[in-house]
Amino acid sequence: MKSPWQHTALQEARLYGILDLGYVPEGSSIAIAKEMLEGGVQVLQLRAKGKHPDEICSLAGELQPLCRANQVPFILNDHPELIAQTGADGAHVGQDDMSIAETRTLAGKEAIIGKSTHSLAQALAAEQEGADYIGFGPLYATPTKPDYSPIGLSEIGEAEHRISLPIFCIGGIKRENLASVLAAGARRVVIVSGILKAPNPRAYCRACRELLAPAAG
């Protein structure tokens, strides 16, 4: 059973941001995370591929209180075994990673567990498996997921209709194409490089939140 603020925050979230160290120098990561939170990111994930667990824990230890102060769920990409140590609110796992049950065993019963899905069938399976939310994509080609072919926009509406979990569309989504994603039926999105490469991440997030506002209705 998730704590009330976590559950509510996840359900109400429309803009999910990922602090991906592949795009952000570690020395700038905290400053950019602050801008993301000030700009209105409603879920924040730390993606630190290839980093040692000690490095992840050190950075997560700085990010967790920032997220907690803003009542924003803080998610680790992979590493459910580090949830207790870092105070993170949950973990996100890929389609080819461990099962939701295995992830939850390591992360704890109250942890938020998200799963990447790349088709409607996988999204439905993730719901049955017990995920708390799903990532759905990549909608467009993206260097973040070079091994996955874009799935396009055609299944978003059906996914939203058939799945009760929060669905966060992901993959090549930027402010410039966000309106098209929303027109296809999306209600929630993950934006990575668009935010992290923006000259002003705070303003970029605010602009995206304005576009997402009608989807909250």
N, C-alpha and C positions, 0 to 999 in steps of 0.2 A: 504494500500500500504506500503510494508516494505521499510525501508530506503535502499539505494543501497548497502551499505557494508553488511548489514545483509542478504539480498537476495542472493548476490553473494557468501558470505561466506557459507551459508547453502547449496547452490547448489554445491559448490566445495568441501565441506567437505567429507572426507572419513573415518576419525577416530573420533568417538564420545566417550568421556570419561564421566563417572559418578563418582562424588565425593560422595560416599555413606558412611554416618556416621555410618552405621552398620559395616563397615570394618575399618574405620579410626577414631582414637581418635581425638576429637575436637581440642586438643592442637597441633596436627600434620597436621590438614586439610589444612591450608594455605601453609605450606611448600610443601606438596604433590601436591596441586593444581599448585604451581609454577613449580614443576618438570614435571607435566603433560603438562602444556603449553609450557615449554621449549622443551619437547620431541616431540611436534607436534600435540597434541590433537587439533582438529579443531572446536569442539562444546564441551562445558562443562556444565554438569547438576549437580545441588546440590540436592541430595536426602537425606532428613533429616526426615525420618519417626518417628513419635511420639514426635518430638520436638515442643516446644511452638513457635508460630509465632514470638515472640520477639527474641528468639534464632536464628531462621532462618533469620530474618532481620539483626541481628547483624553480622552473618557470611557472609550473602550475600553482606552486605555493604563492606566487605573486598575483596570478590571475584570479584564483578562487575568491579572495576577499573583494576584489573589484566587482566580480560578477554578483557575489552575494549582496553587496551593498546596493546593487541595482535590481535585485530580485530577478536576475537573469540566469537560467540554468547554465552551468558550466560542464561541457562534455569533453571527454578525452577521445581522440581517434585511436581505436584499439586500446590496449593496455587496461582491461578491466581490473587486473590485479593491483593497479595503482590507485583505485578509487578511494579506498580507506586512507591510504597514506597522504593523498593530495587534498582530500575533502571535496573532490569533484562530485557533481550530481549524477553523472552517468558516463556511459561509453558508447561509441559508435563502431560497429563492425561491418566489414565488407561481406559481400555475397559468398565469397570463397573462404571466409574466416570461420571461426568457431560458431557453434549454434547459439541461439538466444539462451537456451537453458544453461549451456556451459558458461556463457558470458555472465549471466545473472548469478551463477554460483560463485564466480570470482569477484564480481562487483558488489554483491549484496542484494538482498531482496528489495530494498527501497530504491535502488539505482534506476535511473532512466536508461533504457537500452534502445538504441536506434540501429536500423539495418539498411544497408544499401540494396536497392533493387533496380533491375534493368529491364523489366517487362511487367505487364499486368499480372501474369501468372506468378512471378516472383513476389510481387507486392501482396497478392492474396495469400501466398504461402507464408510470408513474413508475419502477416496478421494472425494467421492460425498458429504460428510458432510462438506468439506471445510478445512480439516487439511492442514498444510503447509509441514509436513513430517510425516512419520509413523515409529514406531518401529515394527519389524516383527520377531516374535519368541514366546517362546524360541526355538531356534534350537536344543539345547542340554539341558539335565537336569541341573538345576542351583538352588542353595540354595536361590538365590535372589527372585525367583518365584516358591516356592515349590508347590503351588496349581495348576500350569499349566503343562500339559503333553508336552514333547518336540514335536515339529511339524516336525523336521527333515529338510532335505535340498531339498526335491523334488519340492516344490512350488516356490523356489526362482526365478528360471529362468522365469517362467510364470508371476510372480508378477512384475519383472523388465520389462517384455515385455508389460504388460497391464496397468501399473500404471505410470503416468508421474511424480508423486511426488518423492522426495528423499526417498529412502527406506533404513533404517538402521537396518540390521539384528542384533539380540540380543539374548542372552541366552546361557551361557556356552562357549562363543567364547573366545579363548585365542590364543596367538602367535603360539602355537603348532598345533592347528587345523585350523588356519586362511587360509592356502593354500587350504584346502578342501572346506571351505566356499566360497572362491573366485572361485574355479573351478566349483562350483554349479551355479555360475552366479551372486553372490553378488558383489556389487560395494562399499558398505558402511557398516561399522560395528560399534556396540557399544561393548566396552570391559570394564568390571567392575573389578571383583576380580583379573583377571590376572595382571592388572596394579597396583591395590592398594596393592596387596600382593607381588609384585616384590621387590627384594632387591634394585633395582635401577629403579624406575618408569620412569625416563627420558630416560634411555637407552632402556627400554622395549617399550616405545611409539615410539621411533625412529625406532626400529626394525620392529614394526608393520606398520609404515608408509612406510618403504621400500617395504614390501610385498604388500601393498595396492597401490603403485605407478602405476603399470600397469593398475589397474582398473580405473584410472583417464583418461586414454586415450580414 
